[in-house]
Each structure stands twice: as structure tokens, then as C-alpha cells.
Amino acid sequence: MTTLPEKTTSVPIEQAYSQLRSIIINNKCKITSENPPQYIQVKQGSLNGMQPKNAKKLIEFHLSPEGTGTRIKSSTKIASDWTNLAIFGSVAAAFMTGILLWIAADMQNYVETAKPGFWTWLSKAYGYPDLQKTYFIIEFTRALAVFLIAAIAVEVLIVAYVYPRKDTFAQEILRTMN
């Protein structure tokens, strides 16, 4: 289990809250909820963020007095729409890959057996079979399928890279606190 980012400052809670809020605003975060001086929640990042620092997320900061200073704890959650977009995009790409491979296999069977299949209508020119067009479709659909498989792999790598490092931005915020 990973520990949540936290920091103890030497300033009173009101001053720590004010400083934290200022740093958050300067970093172009959107404050979504706050209960001064104990709690502040922000949205940070964007849907097209591919790094831990710029992926869309929700960050909570909890402040509590500790001696003459303030203890600040943070927790970060990746935004559900960022996760859903990654999942939906990968599922859509996998579905499209299946269709492209089906087209390629159907056309390859047409070339080898001369028996028309579901997708052989794509290879006709002026109502007649066109072998050159058929070979082009086979190679083109295979190339597109390979591209989509690579895109899925990249998306999986991005998600695998971002999730364990999601606290990076909160850690940077806490490092700038006095």
C-alpha cells in the first residue's frame, strides 16, 4: 500500500490554507469544493493528458493543526471520464481491429478460392472483380489493424504509467509549501 503525500509546515493552519489555495490557483487548477481552512478539492489536468502530471484528476487536500504548524495530507483520484475514455477508446479500437481483420480474411479467401464472401463487394470495379483492388484492400485493412493494435498497446502503457504516479502533481504542490 502506498502512502499518501503529506507535509507538515511551520505556519498556522489559516496561513497554510491561504498559501495552498494561492499555489493551486497559480497552477491553473479548478477549485471544486472547499471548507476553509481544513479542506480544499481541485480538478487538475485534461482528458488528453498522457503524463501523471497532466492527466485529468481530482485532488483533495486535508489540513489539520499540528503543534504550532499545519499537517497537509493529499489524495488523488484519476478522473472517471479520463479512465472511461481510455477504456472506450481501446474497446472501440479492438472492435474495429476485428472488423478489419475479418475483411482481410474474407478478401484473402476470395482471392484463394474465388468464392464470394460478405466483403467481396468491396473488390469490384464496374461490377467485375478487380484483383489489384482486392490485394490493396487486403494489405490496407491489415495495416490499419496493426496500427490499431499498436494504438491499444500505447494506451495500455499510458494507463499503466499514469495510475501508479497519479500523486506526482500533489507532491509538487506540497514541495512548494513552506
Buried (B, 14 or more C-beta within 10 A) or exposed (E): EEEEBBBBBEBBBEBBBBBBBEBBEEEEBEEEEBEEBBBBBBBBBEEEBBEBBBBBBBBBBBBBBEEEBBBBBBBBEBBEEBBEBBEEEBEEBEEBBEEBBBBBBBBBBBBEEEEBBEBBEBBEEEEEBBEEBBBEBBEBBBEBBEEBBEBBEEBEEBBEEBEEBBBBBBBEBBEEBE
